[in-house]
Amino acid sequence: MKERKLLLVLAMLLLAALVLAACGGSAENNTGNTGNTGAQGDKGGLNYTFSTTTTMADPGAGIFRYNNATVGSVTAIAIDATTTEAADLSDYIATWDDSTSTVKGQIVVKSNTNS
């Protein structure tokens, strides 16, 4: 009886090895082909659209702008309370000036594209 079980196990192992060989694989390397690259996802942070207008007024939903076209001369930023995804951030934005420190915080502006 033990001999039959041993032969059966050996036969199954041999069959498994033949199937792997026929598929071009091995027990050590069983990965498939690499798929297509997916679309770029959004980067972390709050998503707004930049406006080149320098008027300090409500920029409109999902938009922000500087008060000067020269970045080094910017002294104010107009930013809407809603993001481009229509998320209402008015309560969050209202906390930005709550600090008693001279420096209230930092805003980092980055493009959402990889180019």
N, C-alpha and C positions, 0 to 999 in steps of 0.2 A: 504494500500500500504506500509506503514512504517513497518507494522508487517511482511510482506513478505520479505522485504529487510533485516530486522533484523534476520529472520529465515534463510535466505540464507547465511548471513555473519556467523552466528553461525554454520551452517552446514559446511561451508568451513573451519572454524577454527577447528572443530571437525575432519574433514577429514585430515587436515594437522597434527594434533596431532596423529592420528592413523598411518599415514605414518611414522612419526618420530619414534614412538614407535616400529613399525614393523622393521624398519631399525636399531634399537638399539641405536638411537640417541635421543637427546633432543634439545630444542631450546637453552639451555645454553652450550651444549657440542657438537658441530657439526664438530669435527675434524676427519680426517681419520687416517689410520695406518701410521706409520713412514716408509719411504722408505729406500732403501739401501744407505749406505754411498758411496759417489762418490770418485773418485781418487783424490789424493792430487794435488793441483795446485802448480805452481812455487812460490817461495817466492819473495818478492820485491827485486829489485836491478839488477845488471848486471850479466848475467849468463855466467860463464866461467868454463872450465874444468881444474882441478889442475894437473900439471905434477910434478913428483918427481925428474926430471932432474934438476941439479943445474947450468947448463951452462947458462951464461948471453948472450943469443942471441935471435933472434926472435923465440918465442916458437911455432908459427904456429896459424892458425885461431882458435879462440875460446879457447885458452889455456893461462894459466899464471903459473909462477913458481917462487920459491925463489932462492937466490944464496947460500943457505946453508940448509942442511937437518935438522938442529937443529933450531927450530923457534926462540929461544932466541938469536941466532947468525945471524939472517937474517939482511942484510944491504941494499939489493936491491931486487927489484921485476921486472921480465920481464913479460909484459902483452901485448897481441896482440891487435891491433886496432879494431878487429872485435870480437863480442861475439859468443857464440855457435849458436845463431840464425842468424848469419851473418850480424848483425847490425854494420855498420861502425861508430866507436866512435873516429876516429882519431882526429877530430876537438875538441871534448870534452876533450880527454886525453891531448891534447896539451895545454889546459888552466890550467892544474894542477900546473904548476910551475910559473904561472903568478903573484902569490901573492908576495907582498914585505915583508910579515911576515916571521920570522924564521921558523915557523911551516906552511908548505904549505897546509896541510889538513890531513885527516885521511882516511884510507881504512879499512873497516871491512870485514873480510872473514868469511863466514858461509856456512855450508853444506846446500844443497837444499832438503835434505831428513829429515824426522822426527825421524829417529833412532839415 
